[in-house]
Amino acid sequence: MRAIYLSTAMNAAALALKAVAMATSGSAAVDAEFLHALGDLAGSSLIALGAYIAATKAPSMRFPFGLGRAVYALSLIASTLIAGFLTALAAVAGLEKLATSSPVVAGDAPAALLAATALDSAVLYLGIRESRGGVFDPSTRWVLIENSMDLLGNAAALTSLALLSTAIDAYASFTIAALLATSSSSLAYRSFLVLVGVSAPRNVVGRLIKVAASHPDVIDVDDVRTMVIEPGKYLAIMRVEFREGTTVDRVEEAKREIADAVRRVEPGVEYLIIEAVPPEGEATTFLELLAKLRGPG
């Protein structure tokens, strides 16, 4: 999550640059891009706070799974704020430009926007590197999506300043508002899914099923329920059929063996519960579960 902390610092610098651009130009697109930068700073600050809480607050009696979901909760708040309030302001800036037909003045805005573009590019590069080396958590996703949108927004504003057309300036502002709405809605949706209890990624669930089904004492895997509890960490509950006649002691030993094997191939499974059930019909349920994972939805 290092990228989100650096992103917050660079978003503050980009906001200052875009404030200079806004003060020296008469462009609605530049005004909208300033709002975009303001939203980025507010969003990255909230998500950085969530990442800090998740990293420093250990599980307790009150919060037995820790506070890892704080990053998702604050991501949802940040995304909702940007998708609603700031998007509306950016669109209003474009409408006002069309209504007043005031001239577009470049001033020092192009230089300031180019400097902000360099900062956004650097943070995007860091986010790409971090996403390759670890868990694709909400903070990294925020950095990737928002800085990509920043580059597009900067391009729209620079195009407006190059052409100095009132109509193009207004429509560039609408474009930036659409970028804000699209990126923020996507981030909000992903955070919402986790907060309501989305399952672990399909590849993780598939590995759980295959590990359990491959144990010599297991006949079938009847069910697997998983849930994301924080970035890269999952809760899993499995119903496993053991061979008829397997002793209680052997079942308990097999459970431990399965748990050890799961954590070797998928260390993100932080909590694993294995429920032993008697054999029920043909041992094909685990194949049906794997087929569902390969299907849509």
C-alpha positions as CSV (number, residue, x, y, z in Angstrom):
1,M,0.0,0.0,0.0
2,R,3.0,2.3,-0.3
3,A,1.6,3.8,-3.5
4,I,-1.4,5.3,-1.7
5,Y,0.8,7.3,0.7
6,L,3.0,8.7,-2.1
7,S,-0.2,9.3,-4.1
8,T,-1.6,11.5,-1.3
9,A,1.6,13.6,-1.2
10,M,1.7,14.0,-4.9
11,N,-2.0,14.7,-5.1
12,A,-1.4,17.7,-2.8
13,A,1.3,19.0,-5.1
14,A,-0.9,18.4,-8.2
15,L,-3.7,20.3,-6.5
16,A,-1.4,23.3,-5.9
17,L,-0.3,23.2,-9.5
18,K,-3.9,23.1,-10.8
19,A,-4.9,25.9,-8.4
20,V,-2.2,28.0,-10.2
21,A,-3.7,26.9,-13.5
22,M,-7.2,27.8,-12.4
23,A,-6.1,31.2,-11.1
24,T,-4.3,32.2,-14.4
25,S,-6.8,30.9,-17.0
26,G,-10.4,31.4,-17.9
27,S,-11.1,27.8,-18.7
28,A,-14.0,25.7,-17.4
29,A,-12.0,22.5,-18.2
30,V,-9.2,23.7,-16.0
31,D,-11.7,24.5,-13.2
32,A,-13.1,21.0,-13.6
33,E,-9.6,19.5,-13.5
34,F,-9.0,21.4,-10.3
35,L,-12.1,19.8,-8.8
36,H,-10.8,16.5,-10.1
37,A,-7.5,17.0,-8.2
38,L,-9.4,18.1,-5.1
39,G,-11.4,14.9,-5.2
40,D,-8.2,12.8,-5.7
41,L,-6.6,14.4,-2.6
42,A,-9.7,13.8,-0.5
43,G,-10.1,10.3,-1.8
44,S,-6.4,9.2,-1.4
45,S,-6.3,10.8,2.1
46,L,-9.3,8.8,3.3
47,I,-8.0,5.6,1.7
48,A,-4.5,6.2,3.2
49,L,-6.2,6.6,6.6
50,G,-8.1,3.3,6.0
51,A,-4.8,1.5,5.1
52,Y,-3.1,2.9,8.2
53,I,-6.0,1.7,10.4
54,A,-5.9,-1.7,8.8
55,A,-2.2,-2.0,9.3
56,T,-2.0,-0.8,12.9
57,K,-5.1,-2.1,14.6
58,A,-4.8,-5.7,15.7
59,P,-7.9,-8.0,16.1
60,S,-9.7,-7.7,19.4
61,M,-12.7,-9.0,21.2
62,R,-14.8,-6.2,19.7
63,F,-13.3,-6.6,16.2
64,P,-12.3,-10.3,16.0
65,F,-11.2,-10.0,12.3
66,G,-9.4,-6.7,12.8
67,L,-10.2,-3.5,11.0
68,G,-8.9,-4.5,7.6
69,R,-12.2,-3.5,6.0
70,A,-11.7,0.2,7.0
71,V,-10.0,0.7,3.7
72,Y,-13.1,-0.5,1.9
73,A,-15.4,1.6,4.0
74,L,-13.4,4.8,3.5
75,S,-13.0,4.0,-0.2
76,L,-16.7,3.9,-0.5
77,I,-17.1,7.2,1.3
78,A,-14.5,8.9,-0.9
79,S,-15.9,7.5,-4.1
80,T,-19.4,8.5,-3.3
81,L,-18.3,12.0,-2.4
82,I,-16.4,12.4,-5.7
83,A,-19.1,10.7,-7.9
84,G,-21.8,13.0,-6.6
85,F,-20.7,16.4,-5.4
86,L,-17.5,17.1,-7.4
87,T,-18.9,15.6,-10.6
88,A,-21.9,17.9,-10.4
89,L,-19.6,20.9,-9.8
90,A,-17.5,20.0,-12.8
91,A,-20.6,19.7,-15.0
92,V,-21.9,23.1,-13.8
93,A,-18.6,24.7,-14.8
94,G,-19.1,23.5,-18.3
95,L,-22.8,24.7,-18.4
96,E,-21.7,28.1,-17.1
97,K,-19.1,28.4,-19.9
98,L,-21.7,27.6,-22.5
99,A,-24.2,30.1,-21.0
100,T,-21.8,33.0,-20.7
101,S,-19.5,32.3,-23.7
102,S,-16.7,33.9,-21.9
103,P,-13.3,33.7,-23.6
104,V,-10.8,31.0,-22.8
105,V,-7.5,32.3,-21.6
106,A,-4.4,30.0,-21.3
107,G,-2.1,32.1,-19.1
108,D,0.3,29.9,-17.1
109,A,-2.1,27.0,-17.0
110,P,-0.4,24.8,-19.7
111,A,2.9,24.7,-17.8
112,A,1.2,23.9,-14.5
113,L,-0.9,21.2,-16.1
114,L,2.1,19.6,-17.7
115,A,3.9,19.5,-14.4
116,A,0.8,17.9,-12.8
117,T,0.8,15.4,-15.6
118,A,4.4,14.4,-14.8
119,L,3.4,13.8,-11.1
120,D,0.3,11.8,-12.1
121,S,2.5,9.7,-14.5
122,A,5.0,9.0,-11.8
123,V,2.3,7.8,-9.3
124,L,0.6,5.7,-12.0
125,Y,3.9,4.0,-12.7
126,L,4.4,3.2,-9.0
127,G,0.9,1.8,-8.8
128,I,1.5,-0.5,-11.8
129,R,4.7,-1.8,-10.2
130,E,3.0,-2.4,-6.8
131,S,0.0,-4.2,-8.5
132,R,2.4,-6.6,-10.1
133,G,4.2,-7.5,-6.9
134,G,1.4,-8.0,-4.4
135,V,-2.3,-8.0,-3.6
136,F,-4.5,-5.8,-5.8
137,D,-6.0,-4.0,-2.9
138,P,-8.4,-0.9,-2.9
139,S,-5.6,1.6,-2.3
140,T,-3.6,0.3,-5.3
141,R,-6.8,0.1,-7.5
142,W,-7.5,3.8,-6.5
143,V,-4.1,4.8,-7.5
144,L,-4.3,3.1,-10.9
145,I,-7.8,4.2,-11.8
146,E,-7.7,7.8,-10.5
147,N,-4.2,8.6,-11.9
148,S,-5.3,7.1,-15.3
149,M,-8.3,9.4,-15.2
150,D,-6.1,12.3,-14.2
151,L,-4.0,11.9,-17.3
152,L,-7.1,11.8,-19.5
153,G,-8.5,14.9,-17.7
154,N,-5.3,16.7,-18.0
155,A,-5.3,15.9,-21.8
156,A,-8.8,17.3,-22.1
157,A,-7.9,20.5,-20.3
158,L,-4.7,21.0,-22.3
159,T,-6.6,20.4,-25.6
160,S,-9.0,23.1,-24.5
161,L,-6.2,25.5,-23.7
162,A,-4.5,24.8,-27.1
163,L,-7.7,25.5,-29.1
164,L,-9.1,28.4,-27.0
165,S,-12.6,27.5,-28.1
166,T,-15.5,28.2,-25.7
167,A,-17.5,25.3,-26.9
168,I,-14.6,22.8,-26.8
169,D,-13.7,24.1,-23.3
170,A,-17.3,23.5,-22.1
171,Y,-17.3,20.0,-23.6
172,A,-13.9,19.2,-22.1
173,S,-15.3,20.1,-18.7
174,F,-18.2,17.7,-19.3
175,T,-15.6,15.0,-20.3
176,I,-13.8,15.5,-17.0
177,A,-17.1,15.3,-15.1
178,A,-17.8,12.0,-16.9
179,L,-14.4,10.7,-16.0
180,L,-15.0,11.6,-12.4
181,A,-18.3,9.8,-12.4
182,T,-17.1,6.7,-14.1
183,S,-14.0,6.1,-12.1
184,S,-15.6,6.9,-8.8
185,S,-18.7,4.7,-9.5
186,S,-16.4,1.8,-10.3
187,L,-14.4,2.1,-7.1
188,A,-17.5,2.6,-5.0
189,Y,-19.1,-0.6,-6.5
190,R,-16.1,-2.7,-5.8
191,S,-15.9,-1.5,-2.2
192,F,-19.6,-2.0,-1.7
193,L,-19.3,-5.7,-2.9
194,V,-16.6,-6.4,-0.2
195,L,-18.6,-4.7,2.5
196,V,-21.7,-6.8,1.8
197,G,-19.7,-10.0,1.8
198,V,-18.2,-10.8,-1.6
199,S,-16.4,-14.1,-2.0
200,A,-12.7,-14.6,-2.5
201,P,-11.5,-14.6,-6.1
202,R,-12.4,-17.7,-8.1
203,N,-8.8,-18.9,-8.4
204,V,-8.6,-18.9,-4.6
205,V,-11.9,-20.9,-4.2
206,G,-10.8,-23.3,-6.9
207,R,-7.5,-24.1,-5.1
208,L,-9.4,-24.7,-1.9
209,I,-11.6,-27.3,-3.6
210,K,-8.8,-29.0,-5.4
211,V,-6.6,-29.3,-2.3
212,A,-9.4,-30.7,-0.2
213,A,-10.6,-33.1,-2.9
214,S,-7.1,-34.4,-3.5
215,H,-6.7,-35.6,0.1
216,P,-6.7,-39.5,0.3
217,D,-9.4,-39.5,3.1
218,V,-11.8,-37.2,1.3
219,I,-14.5,-38.5,-1.0
220,D,-16.1,-35.2,-2.0
221,V,-16.3,-31.4,-1.3
222,D,-20.0,-30.5,-0.8
223,D,-19.7,-26.7,-0.4
224,V,-17.2,-23.9,-0.1
225,R,-18.2,-20.5,1.3
226,T,-15.6,-17.7,1.3
227,M,-15.5,-14.0,2.2
228,V,-13.0,-11.2,1.8
229,I,-12.2,-9.9,5.3
230,E,-9.5,-7.5,4.3
231,P,-7.2,-6.9,1.2
232,G,-5.7,-10.3,0.4
233,K,-7.1,-12.2,3.3
234,Y,-10.1,-14.5,3.3
235,L,-12.4,-16.5,5.5
236,A,-13.3,-20.0,4.2
237,I,-15.9,-22.6,5.4
238,M,-15.8,-26.0,3.7
239,R,-18.1,-29.0,4.0
240,V,-16.1,-32.1,3.2
241,E,-17.2,-35.7,2.9
242,F,-14.8,-38.2,4.5
243,R,-14.7,-41.9,3.7
244,E,-17.1,-44.1,5.5
245,G,-15.5,-45.7,8.6
246,T,-12.9,-43.0,9.1
247,T,-12.3,-42.5,12.8
248,V,-12.8,-39.3,14.6
249,D,-9.1,-38.9,15.3
250,R,-8.2,-39.5,11.7
251,V,-10.8,-37.0,10.5
252,E,-9.3,-34.4,12.8
253,E,-5.8,-35.2,11.6
254,A,-7.0,-35.0,8.0
255,K,-8.5,-31.6,8.7
256,R,-5.2,-30.3,9.9
257,E,-3.4,-31.8,6.9
258,I,-5.9,-30.1,4.5
259,A,-5.5,-26.8,6.4
260,D,-1.7,-27.0,6.2
261,A,-1.9,-27.7,2.4
262,V,-4.3,-24.9,1.8
263,R,-2.1,-22.3,3.5
264,R,0.9,-23.5,1.5
265,V,-0.8,-22.9,-1.8
266,E,-3.0,-20.0,-0.7
267,P,-1.6,-18.1,2.3
268,G,-4.3,-15.5,2.0
269,V,-6.8,-17.9,3.6
270,E,-6.5,-16.4,7.1
271,Y,-9.4,-18.4,8.7
272,L,-10.4,-21.9,7.6
273,I,-13.2,-24.0,9.0
274,I,-13.6,-27.5,7.8
275,E,-16.9,-29.3,8.6
276,A,-16.8,-33.1,8.2
277,V,-20.0,-34.7,6.8
278,P,-20.8,-38.4,6.0
279,P,-20.8,-39.5,2.4
280,E,-23.8,-38.7,0.3
281,G,-24.2,-40.4,-3.1
282,E,-21.7,-40.0,-5.9
283,A,-18.6,-38.0,-5.3
284,T,-19.2,-35.4,-8.0
285,T,-20.2,-32.3,-6.1
286,F,-16.6,-30.9,-6.2
287,L,-16.7,-31.1,-10.0
288,E,-19.9,-29.2,-10.1
289,L,-18.4,-26.5,-7.8
290,L,-15.4,-26.2,-10.1
291,A,-17.7,-26.0,-13.2
292,K,-19.6,-23.1,-11.5
293,L,-16.4,-21.3,-10.9
294,R,-15.6,-21.4,-14.6
295,G,-19.1,-20.2,-15.6
296,P,-20.4,-16.6,-15.6
297,G,-21.3,-14.6,-12.5
